[in-house]
Structure formats: C-alpha cells, structure tokens
Amino acid sequence: MLRKITSFLLLFSFIVMVLSGIAEFISPFGRLAMMLKWEMLGLDKMRWQALHIIFMMVFTLAGLLHIYLNIKAIKAYLKNRSRKMVVFTKEMSIALLITAGLFYATVHKYEPLEKFVKLNKSFNDHWVEQFKKERLAQSLQARKAKGTQ
C-alpha cells in the first residue's frame, strides 16, 4: 500500500509542479505580477510560487521514499548480464550524460535551450507592455478628470 501511495504522490506532485512551473514561466517577473493583479486559474503569482515550493518538497520526499522502497529493483538495474554490480550501466550512463549535457548547455546558454529561456523573457516583455498601457490609460483618465472639474 505504501508503494502505491508513494507512486501516486509522485504523480500528483509532478502534475502540480508542471502546472505551477507553467504559471511561473508565463507570469510577469517580480512585483509587476502584483501591480497587474496577474492570475491564472484564480491564483496569483505568490500562490503559484507557494504551490511550486511545497510540491517540490513533497516530490523530493516521495522520490526518496520511492528509492528506499524500490532499492532492490534499483540494485537489479545496476547489474550486468552476468549479475555483477556495475555502477555505470549503459542505461545509467545514457541518463547521466543527458542530464549533464542539459545542465551544461543551460548554464552556458546554448541553443536551442536558450530560446526556451528567451521565450520566458518575451512573456515578461508582454506583461511590461501591458503595464505601460494600463498606466498610460490611468494617466489619461486622471487628466480628463482634472480637466472636467
């Protein structure tokens, strides 16, 4: 039963992290989100950040529990055909290389990953423009109101 609960915790916390990650990706940076009263699915930026933090912790703890509960299977994955323990199996090496490559490429701003990062900035630029338009409209309304008094 604990294995099933752990697996579902991993699944559901992953889903919440994906949603909150998307919200963080498209939301305005910093205080601009509060000034614009930005929301997605009825939640503001601060709530999405809180969800992301909490469910990242749940995901991490459930992941550690998952490793503990499945250590026999993990050890089996680390054995070669002659049943000898090999730390860097072919599959593990491939997964490690993919992870290290993505880490390195992200840190060093390589394309096409950097395009994805720039897409995040373009979302923010959109929100900045919207904020400027709102401020201009408010300013014009204030001037009109002063002129009619």
C-alpha positions as a Markdown table, in Angstrom:
| # | Residue | x | y | z |
|---|---|---|---|---|
| 1 | Met | 0.0 | 0.0 | 0.0 |
| 2 | Leu | 2.8 | 2.4 | 0.8 |
| 3 | Arg | 4.4 | 1.8 | -2.6 |
| 4 | Lys | 1.1 | 2.8 | -4.3 |
| 5 | Ile | 0.6 | 5.9 | -2.1 |
| 6 | Thr | 4.2 | 6.9 | -2.9 |
| 7 | Ser | 3.8 | 6.4 | -6.6 |
| 8 | Phe | 0.6 | 8.5 | -6.6 |
| 9 | Leu | 2.2 | 11.2 | -4.5 |
| 10 | Leu | 5.0 | 11.4 | -7.1 |
| 11 | Leu | 2.5 | 11.5 | -9.9 |
| 12 | Phe | 0.2 | 14.2 | -8.4 |
| 13 | Ser | 3.0 | 16.3 | -7.1 |
| 14 | Phe | 4.6 | 16.1 | -10.5 |
| 15 | Ile | 1.4 | 17.4 | -12.1 |
| 16 | Val | 1.1 | 20.3 | -9.6 |
| 17 | Met | 4.8 | 21.2 | -10.3 |
| 18 | Val | 4.2 | 21.2 | -14.0 |
| 19 | Leu | 1.2 | 23.5 | -13.7 |
| 20 | Ser | 2.9 | 25.8 | -11.2 |
| 21 | Gly | 6.0 | 25.8 | -13.4 |
| 22 | Ile | 3.9 | 26.8 | -16.4 |
| 23 | Ala | 2.3 | 29.6 | -14.3 |
| 24 | Glu | 5.8 | 30.8 | -13.2 |
| 25 | Phe | 7.0 | 30.6 | -16.8 |
| 26 | Ile | 4.3 | 32.8 | -18.2 |
| 27 | Ser | 3.8 | 35.1 | -15.3 |
| 28 | Pro | 5.2 | 38.6 | -15.0 |
| 29 | Phe | 8.5 | 39.0 | -13.2 |
| 30 | Gly | 8.6 | 40.2 | -9.6 |
| 31 | Arg | 6.3 | 42.9 | -8.3 |
| 32 | Leu | 4.9 | 43.5 | -11.8 |
| 33 | Ala | 2.6 | 40.5 | -11.2 |
| 34 | Met | 1.1 | 42.1 | -8.1 |
| 35 | Met | 0.8 | 45.5 | -9.9 |
| 36 | Leu | -1.1 | 43.9 | -12.8 |
| 37 | Lys | -3.0 | 41.7 | -10.4 |
| 38 | Trp | -1.9 | 38.7 | -12.6 |
| 39 | Glu | -3.7 | 35.4 | -12.0 |
| 40 | Met | -4.0 | 32.0 | -13.6 |
| 41 | Leu | -6.9 | 29.7 | -12.7 |
| 42 | Gly | -7.8 | 32.1 | -9.9 |
| 43 | Leu | -4.4 | 32.0 | -8.2 |
| 44 | Asp | -1.9 | 34.9 | -8.1 |
| 45 | Lys | 1.8 | 34.5 | -8.7 |
| 46 | Met | 2.6 | 34.2 | -4.9 |
| 47 | Arg | 0.2 | 31.2 | -4.6 |
| 48 | Trp | 1.7 | 29.5 | -7.7 |
| 49 | Gln | 5.2 | 30.0 | -6.2 |
| 50 | Ala | 4.0 | 28.6 | -2.8 |
| 51 | Leu | 2.5 | 25.6 | -4.6 |
| 52 | His | 5.7 | 25.0 | -6.5 |
| 53 | Ile | 7.8 | 25.1 | -3.4 |
| 54 | Ile | 5.6 | 22.9 | -1.3 |
| 55 | Phe | 5.1 | 20.3 | -4.0 |
| 56 | Met | 8.8 | 20.3 | -4.9 |
| 57 | Met | 9.3 | 19.2 | -1.3 |
| 58 | Val | 6.6 | 16.6 | -1.5 |
| 59 | Phe | 8.1 | 15.3 | -4.8 |
| 60 | Thr | 11.6 | 15.2 | -3.2 |
| 61 | Leu | 10.4 | 13.3 | -0.1 |
| 62 | Ala | 8.2 | 11.0 | -2.1 |
| 63 | Gly | 11.1 | 10.4 | -4.5 |
| 64 | Leu | 13.5 | 9.5 | -1.6 |
| 65 | Leu | 10.8 | 7.2 | -0.2 |
| 66 | His | 10.3 | 5.6 | -3.7 |
| 67 | Ile | 14.1 | 4.9 | -3.9 |
| 68 | Tyr | 14.0 | 3.4 | -0.4 |
| 69 | Leu | 11.0 | 1.2 | -1.2 |
| 70 | Asn | 12.5 | 0.1 | -4.6 |
| 71 | Ile | 16.1 | -0.3 | -3.7 |
| 72 | Lys | 16.1 | -4.0 | -4.8 |
| 73 | Ala | 14.9 | -3.1 | -8.2 |
| 74 | Ile | 17.4 | -0.2 | -8.4 |
| 75 | Lys | 20.2 | -2.6 | -7.5 |
| 76 | Ala | 19.0 | -5.0 | -10.2 |
| 77 | Tyr | 19.2 | -2.2 | -12.7 |
| 78 | Leu | 22.9 | -1.8 | -11.7 |
| 79 | Lys | 23.8 | -5.4 | -12.6 |
| 80 | Asn | 25.1 | -6.6 | -15.9 |
| 81 | Arg | 24.1 | -9.8 | -17.7 |
| 82 | Ser | 26.5 | -11.8 | -15.6 |
| 83 | Arg | 24.7 | -10.4 | -12.5 |
| 84 | Lys | 27.7 | -8.4 | -11.3 |
| 85 | Met | 27.2 | -5.0 | -9.8 |
| 86 | Val | 28.2 | -2.3 | -12.3 |
| 87 | Val | 27.6 | 1.3 | -11.1 |
| 88 | Phe | 27.6 | 2.8 | -14.6 |
| 89 | Thr | 25.4 | 0.6 | -16.7 |
| 90 | Lys | 24.7 | 1.6 | -20.3 |
| 91 | Glu | 21.3 | 2.9 | -19.4 |
| 92 | Met | 22.5 | 4.8 | -16.3 |
| 93 | Ser | 25.4 | 6.3 | -18.3 |
| 94 | Ile | 23.0 | 7.5 | -21.0 |
| 95 | Ala | 20.7 | 9.1 | -18.5 |
| 96 | Leu | 23.6 | 10.7 | -16.7 |
| 97 | Leu | 25.0 | 12.1 | -20.0 |
| 98 | Ile | 21.7 | 13.5 | -21.0 |
| 99 | Thr | 21.3 | 15.2 | -17.6 |
| 100 | Ala | 24.8 | 16.5 | -17.5 |
| 101 | Gly | 24.5 | 17.7 | -21.1 |
| 102 | Leu | 21.3 | 19.6 | -20.4 |
| 103 | Phe | 22.8 | 21.1 | -17.2 |
| 104 | Tyr | 25.9 | 22.2 | -19.1 |
| 105 | Ala | 24.0 | 23.6 | -22.1 |
| 106 | Thr | 21.6 | 25.5 | -19.9 |
| 107 | Val | 24.4 | 27.0 | -17.7 |
| 108 | His | 26.4 | 28.0 | -20.8 |
| 109 | Lys | 23.3 | 29.4 | -22.7 |
| 110 | Tyr | 23.5 | 27.0 | -25.7 |
| 111 | Glu | 20.8 | 27.0 | -28.3 |
| 112 | Pro | 18.1 | 25.7 | -28.6 |
| 113 | Leu | 17.7 | 25.7 | -24.8 |
| 114 | Glu | 18.4 | 29.4 | -24.6 |
| 115 | Lys | 15.5 | 30.0 | -27.0 |
| 116 | Phe | 13.2 | 28.5 | -24.4 |
| 117 | Val | 14.7 | 30.8 | -21.7 |
| 118 | Lys | 14.2 | 33.8 | -24.0 |
| 119 | Leu | 10.6 | 32.8 | -24.5 |
| 120 | Asn | 10.2 | 33.3 | -20.8 |
| 121 | Lys | 11.6 | 36.8 | -21.2 |
| 122 | Ser | 9.2 | 37.5 | -24.1 |
| 123 | Phe | 6.3 | 36.7 | -21.8 |
| 124 | Asn | 7.6 | 39.2 | -19.3 |
| 125 | Asp | 8.1 | 41.8 | -22.0 |
| 126 | His | 4.4 | 41.3 | -22.9 |
| 127 | Trp | 3.4 | 42.0 | -19.3 |
| 128 | Val | 5.7 | 45.1 | -19.1 |
| 129 | Glu | 4.0 | 46.5 | -22.2 |
| 130 | Gln | 0.5 | 45.7 | -20.8 |
| 131 | Phe | 1.5 | 47.5 | -17.5 |
| 132 | Lys | 2.7 | 50.6 | -19.5 |
| 133 | Lys | -0.6 | 50.7 | -21.4 |
| 134 | Glu | -2.6 | 50.5 | -18.2 |
| 135 | Arg | -0.5 | 53.2 | -16.6 |
| 136 | Leu | -1.0 | 55.4 | -19.7 |
| 137 | Ala | -4.7 | 54.8 | -19.7 |
| 138 | Gln | -4.9 | 55.7 | -16.0 |
| 139 | Ser | -2.9 | 58.8 | -16.5 |
| 140 | Leu | -5.1 | 59.9 | -19.4 |
| 141 | Gln | -8.2 | 59.3 | -17.3 |
| 142 | Ala | -6.8 | 61.3 | -14.4 |
| 143 | Arg | -6.0 | 64.2 | -16.7 |
| 144 | Lys | -9.6 | 64.0 | -18.2 |
| 145 | Ala | -11.0 | 64.0 | -14.7 |
| 146 | Lys | -8.9 | 67.1 | -13.8 |
| 147 | Gly | -10.0 | 68.9 | -17.0 |
| 148 | Thr | -13.7 | 68.3 | -16.3 |
| 149 | Gln | -13.6 | 69.7 | -12.8 |
